Amino acid sequence: MECPDYVTSGENSCYFNETYTSVWTGYCFMIRVDTEWGAVNSEPHYFDFLDILQPDPPVSLTWTLLNGSHSTHYADVMISWSPPPSADVDSGWISLQYQLRYRSSNSEWKMSQLLPQNSLPLYALKTLQHYEVEVRCKPLSEGEFSQFSKTLAFILDCKNPSAPESSECAACKTLPVWQVSAAPPSSLKINK
């Protein structure tokens, strides 16, 4: 079949819309160049849509405190997210796997392994630190990773009124066990 649309995707491209394609069909294409010496064909290239699919990034990242430990130095949190609305995972049309990365201020990204679920606990995060979390996804079988999601930024600000009295926590007895913020206060300077 001749390319149906040489315009939509720009110069030196061919665009096939849904009229000419199907998700569960394999495709083979070759490029043909007509020269003054005759036609030249490329080697055939085979693919299906899942091989080249790049989903949108996950959305709605949130975090939840998992423990109210007696430590004012570390905390565990659960990071959760939703699949991209454009990926029809509920109907089973596509299954996604996820990869999370996170870091504290001025540190390197730490990357998770590929995950089949849309949540991941992060253990022993230091309190009084600014954290950033991002998630990306890819089809379970083949395909490309999405871009990373929008950054979820938070500060763990632990105030533990049950800790032994000290100059650090005596003033905190009337505060809730955990205070959390979605972003650093404007007065806080974070060097990146």
Legacy VTK file of the C-alpha trace (Angstrom):
# vtk DataFile Version 3.0
C-alpha trace
ASCII
DATASET POLYDATA
POINTS 192 float
0.000 0.000 0.000
1.254 3.473 -0.834
1.584 5.942 2.053
-1.819 7.647 2.475
-0.515 10.953 3.914
2.904 12.543 3.332
1.904 15.898 4.869
0.584 15.502 8.455
3.829 14.364 10.131
6.094 16.697 8.204
8.824 16.381 5.636
10.227 12.909 4.870
7.473 11.142 6.799
4.393 9.034 6.291
1.301 9.222 8.493
-1.206 6.385 8.932
-4.326 7.286 10.911
-6.782 4.830 12.484
-8.428 4.203 9.095
-5.288 2.388 7.946
-4.147 0.780 11.189
-5.233 -1.720 13.810
-3.736 -2.385 17.229
-3.593 -6.170 16.914
-2.057 -6.249 13.426
1.605 -6.586 12.578
3.061 -4.272 9.946
5.922 -4.359 7.498
7.224 -1.301 5.708
9.910 -0.550 3.169
11.130 2.748 1.858
11.301 3.073 -1.892
13.386 5.726 -3.606
13.011 6.320 -7.320
16.264 7.478 -8.892
17.401 8.099 -12.432
18.983 4.616 -12.308
15.761 2.943 -11.144
13.929 2.155 -7.919
15.820 1.283 -4.726
14.016 -0.452 -1.831
15.162 -0.609 1.785
15.178 -3.790 3.796
11.717 -4.565 5.227
11.061 -3.403 8.798
8.456 -5.276 10.886
6.616 -3.880 13.907
3.327 -3.718 15.757
1.925 -0.803 17.721
2.982 -2.071 21.117
6.604 -2.052 19.909
6.486 1.685 19.236
3.890 2.843 21.758
4.992 5.587 24.158
2.330 6.286 26.793
1.711 9.600 28.486
3.253 9.999 31.972
1.461 8.845 35.127
-0.651 11.454 36.944
-1.940 12.340 40.427
1.163 11.546 42.446
0.518 11.583 46.186
2.320 10.526 49.309
1.063 9.173 52.626
2.907 8.749 55.879
3.105 5.050 56.794
4.238 5.279 60.393
4.270 7.549 63.369
7.445 6.026 64.767
9.165 7.202 67.892
12.047 8.435 65.789
12.205 12.082 64.870
14.959 11.284 62.365
13.349 8.855 59.880
9.925 8.142 58.406
8.361 5.755 55.899
6.013 7.003 53.192
3.863 5.419 50.483
4.044 7.060 47.045
0.963 6.428 44.873
-0.051 7.502 41.379
-2.614 6.886 38.655
-2.000 5.603 35.144
-2.238 8.194 32.386
-5.893 8.833 31.463
-5.075 8.149 27.803
-4.014 4.543 28.598
-7.054 2.303 28.836
-5.699 0.015 31.555
-9.123 -0.713 33.127
-10.389 -2.496 30.011
-7.156 -4.454 29.681
-6.288 -2.868 26.342
-2.831 -2.153 27.730
-0.914 -3.165 30.843
1.682 -0.768 32.177
4.727 -1.106 34.360
6.161 1.798 36.293
9.502 3.132 37.413
9.879 5.639 40.235
12.795 7.919 40.949
13.301 10.074 44.039
15.903 12.217 45.714
16.441 14.485 48.653
17.861 17.973 48.273
21.189 18.144 46.463
21.458 14.400 45.901
21.436 12.034 42.938
18.219 10.375 41.763
17.558 6.890 43.161
15.700 4.674 40.674
13.340 1.795 41.500
13.090 -1.428 39.552
10.158 -1.864 37.168
6.911 -2.158 39.133
3.598 -3.785 38.152
1.637 -1.715 40.716
0.912 1.998 41.031
2.403 2.550 44.482
5.720 2.066 46.220
6.769 2.470 49.868
9.925 4.457 50.542
11.528 3.497 53.833
13.751 5.382 56.259
13.524 8.810 54.669
15.281 11.418 56.747
12.979 13.962 58.315
13.415 17.706 57.867
14.461 17.086 54.260
12.966 18.212 50.957
12.120 15.271 48.658
11.232 15.063 44.978
9.514 12.066 43.362
8.726 11.346 39.698
7.241 8.287 37.963
7.269 7.050 34.374
5.585 4.095 32.695
5.886 1.787 29.713
3.803 -0.998 28.203
4.327 -4.359 29.894
5.476 -6.172 26.765
7.388 -3.755 24.555
7.337 -0.074 23.804
8.975 3.061 25.078
9.033 4.732 28.482
6.841 7.771 28.910
8.373 11.034 29.997
8.608 11.376 33.772
5.533 12.715 35.540
5.283 16.143 37.080
7.429 16.306 40.200
5.849 15.593 43.576
7.763 17.684 46.138
7.353 17.432 49.918
9.103 17.989 53.230
8.899 15.522 56.105
8.642 17.658 59.251
8.486 15.279 62.188
7.263 16.527 65.550
7.032 13.692 68.057
5.380 14.664 71.336
5.918 11.197 72.878
9.720 11.441 72.687
11.592 12.141 75.939
11.704 15.818 76.794
14.637 17.722 75.412
15.234 21.221 74.206
14.286 19.997 70.708
10.905 18.487 71.462
9.651 20.156 74.654
8.116 22.977 72.622
6.478 20.458 70.264
4.205 18.755 72.802
1.106 20.634 71.660
1.736 20.054 67.953
0.342 17.126 65.965
2.589 14.098 65.619
3.348 14.876 61.960
3.278 18.106 60.052
3.574 17.813 56.281
3.783 20.261 53.443
3.366 19.729 49.715
6.140 22.192 48.881
8.844 24.017 50.822
7.799 27.250 52.483
8.681 30.319 50.453
11.101 31.432 53.172
13.109 28.187 52.878
15.978 28.309 50.413
16.939 25.022 48.797
20.195 24.873 46.906
20.026 22.663 43.854
LINES 1 193
192 0 1 2 3 4 5 6 7 8 9 10 11 12 13 14 15 16 17 18 19 20 21 22 23 24 25 26 27 28 29 30 31 32 33 34 35 36 37 38 39 40 41 42 43 44 45 46 47 48 49 50 51 52 53 54 55 56 57 58 59 60 61 62 63 64 65 66 67 68 69 70 71 72 73 74 75 76 77 78 79 80 81 82 83 84 85 86 87 88 89 90 91 92 93 94 95 96 97 98 99 100 101 102 103 104 105 106 107 108 109 110 111 112 113 114 115 116 117 118 119 120 121 122 123 124 125 126 127 128 129 130 131 132 133 134 135 136 137 138 139 140 141 142 143 144 145 146 147 148 149 150 151 152 153 154 155 156 157 158 159 160 161 162 163 164 165 166 167 168 169 170 171 172 173 174 175 176 177 178 179 180 181 182 183 184 185 186 187 188 189 190 191
